């Protein structure tokens, strides 16, 4: 859960979401697989923090989402985190 951004939105621009992902892009300079792992960790961490129980299919979808750009994942993570905070 240490991978969760401190700013979980709401985001008004893609730049705001991208600002939460600089660590992923720095790490990816040496290993492109790092982006997917960064995203996967953020998504599962957000679900855990929000108390969301995950099934096998849920995890498959999170794996699929992990292939998107980190700023896209930041928005989904922000939605989960904000919903879990209610």
N, C-alpha and C positions, 0 to 999 in steps of 0.2 A: 504494500500500500504506500510505500515511500515514493513511488513513481507518480502518484496523483499530483496534478497541478494545484498550485495554491489558488489560482484564479480559475474558477469553473463556470464563468460567464454570469449572466447571459452575454454572448458575444454579438457585437453589432457589425463587425467586419471579419473577414478571413484573416487579416493581419493580427487581430487580437487573439484569435485561436492559435495562429502560427507562433506567436510570441511564447506560448506555453510549451513549445516543442523544440526549442533550440538544442537541448541536450541530445535529442534523437538524431538530429542532422549532424551534429559534431561526431557522435559515435559512428554514424553510418559512413563516414568518410573512409573508414577502414573495413567495414563489414556491412553490406546492404541487408543481410538477414537481421541485423540489429534493429532496423526500423520495425519489422513485423513483431519482433519480441518486445520492443518498447511499447508498441500499440497493444499487444496482447496483455502485457502486464498492467497497463493502464485500464483497459476494459475490465479485466477480471478483478483488479483492485477496486475499481469503482463499484462493481457489483457486490463484492464482499463488504465494502464499507457501508453500502446502502442496505445490507441484509438480504440481498437477492439470492435465492437458491437457484443454482444452475443445473440443468439436466444435460444429457449428452448432446442433444440437438442444439440447445442454447450455446454450448461450447463450440460446436461446429460453426455456428453463425458468428460468434466472437472471433474465431480463427479467420473466417472470411473477411470480417470487418478489419482485422489486423493488417490486411493487404492494402488498405487505403492509405492515403497520405495522413501523417500524424495530426495535421490541423483538422481534418475531417473527423478523425477519432476523438480529438479534443472536444469537439462539439457533442458527440455522443456521450463521452465521459461526463461532460458538464451537465447534460440532461439527466443522466443517471444520478449524479451526485446531488443535483438540486432537488430532484424528486425524492431522493432518499433522505434529504434533510428536513422534509416536511413532516 
